[in-house]
């Protein structure tokens, strides 16, 4: 009964639309469609681009795709549409165009650049560490795809730099949350955050503090062997770190020494990445 009603409703809407179109056509006849050559549209887009009129340039490039889909001019216009949208800060539109380009022309010489535009569009929207890091994660994913799919492209090196920056920000967010839990003596929550830094973001500048905070949190819980291991791994890998000095003093004050337990997840995490 419900499906029959929905079909009837759809038919009614369609008929109403047709009636409306008929009424409009009788009162306001539509102008005949005039196809504009693809090359002309594309060159107009380039002209507006040089003039700094990015919105008008985008319109021309998009029109190429509408009037001449799947042509060579449409391919060129699509990457230019992604670029002009990116340049004028329309990042969502830039991402859509650039992703479409990579999907349609994955082997093109501009495919790597299109993928870079996807990552850069997300990268430019990364918030500070106090806010949700969804955009940072998307930037990381897009730049990682760039480096993996197009490692020989001229954009791979810059993509790797952006990967390092994104990872550092994600690690900073974990540290901020971990410190919050630690200050509230919610040690399990804090350990989970610091563990994420040690396992997933070990090459960032935050790993030293994360190991120190693990020493602190485990010691506060009475899990002495893990506290000693965190301090030992910290001292072995970063002997000159001020965080190691803090961890060492914390253990020494309580008559303990840094000592690595080989079965600890901390030791295994570092052997996996560094070994």
ABEGO torsion letter per residue (X at the ends): XAAAAAAAAAAAAAAAAAAAAAAAAAABBBBBBBBBBAAAAAAAAAAAAAAGBAAAAAAAAAAAAAABBGBAAAAAAAAAAAAAAAAAGBAAAAAAAAAAAAAABAABAAAAAAAAAAAAAAAAABBBAABBAAAAAAAAAAAAAAAAABAABAAAAAAAAAAAAAAAAAAAAAAAAAAAAAAAGBAAAAAAAAAAAAAAAAABAAAAAAAAAAAAAAAAAGBAAAAAAAAAAAAAABAABAAAAAAAAAAAAAGBBBBBBAABAAAAAAAAAAX
